[in-house]
Amino acid sequence: METFDEIIQSPTPVLVDFFATWCGPCKMMHPVLEELHAKLGDKVRIIKVDIDKNELLAQKYMIQSVPTLMIWKNNKLEWRGAGYHTSADLERMLSAYID
């Protein structure tokens, strides 16, 4: 199984969703991320990280509110934002990192 550090080293953009099962806006993000995956397919990798099950990772990246979304490419954090985002917003942000 790949580690988080291995995943974010990818030359393919990786959208990371730090979430919690008890978080209302996080639940609203789920269909948005599914729609984004349907549109972009293999151009982007989307992963979800449960902050309650991955406390050390949440601490390492200073996750203070959920959802927190990050775009990584080649082990470089390209973008970070907190709160709900639409599929169109995320697609627009990701387009800058898709080859």
N, C-alpha and C positions, 0 to 999 in steps of 0.2 A: 504494500500500500504506500502511495506517495505521501510525503510529508508536505506541510504547508510551504516550507522553504523550497522544496523541489518544484512544487506547482508554480510558484510565482517567478521562477527563473525562466519560464517559457517565453519564446519569442512571440507566441500568440497571446494577445491581451487576455488577462484574467480579471474578471469582475468578481470581487469578493463581497458577500453580504454577511456582515456580522449581525446576528439576530438573536432574539430570545423567544421561546415558545409562548410566553405570557404577554408579549408586546403586540398591541393592536396594529400599529402602523407596519410592523414586521409581517403580520399576516396579510396585510394589504399588498405588500411587495411581492408575495409569492406568484400571483397570476401575472404581474408585470414582468417578472424574471422569466416565466414560462413563455410569455409572448415574445420577449426579446430573444430567447433561445430559438424559438420557431422562426423568427425573422433572420437571425444572423448565423444560426447553425454552428459549424466548426470554425468560423472566423473569430469567435470569442469563446473562452471557457468561463462558465459561471459556477462558482462554488458558494455554499452556504456554511457559515461557521457559527454554531450555537455557543454563545458566550458562557452559558452556564456549564457546558460540558468541556469547554476549552478555556478555562479561566486564565491560564498562563499566557496563552496567545492573546487574549483580550487585554491582559495587563501589558504585554510587550508592545502592543500597538495602541495603547492608551484609549481603549474604547470606553467612552464615558456616556454615550447614549446609543440607543438602537432604534431603527437600523442605522448602521454605519456602513457605507459602501466605499470600496476602494477599487481602483483600476491599477493593476500591475502589469508591467511588460519588461522582460529581460532583467528581472530582479530589481526593478526600479518602480517606486510608487509614483504613478503619473497623476493621480487624482484621488481625492478623498472628500466625501460629503456625508452628512448625517440627515436622517429623515426620509420621508417618502419622496420618490422620484418617479416620473412617468416613463413609460417605455420609450417615447419619443426623445425625452431629455437624455436618457441613458444611451440611446442609439447615437444621438448627436455627439455626446462626449466620447463614446467608444470609437466613432468613425475616425478620429484623429490618430488612433493607434493601430488601426487595421491596415495591414499592408495591401 
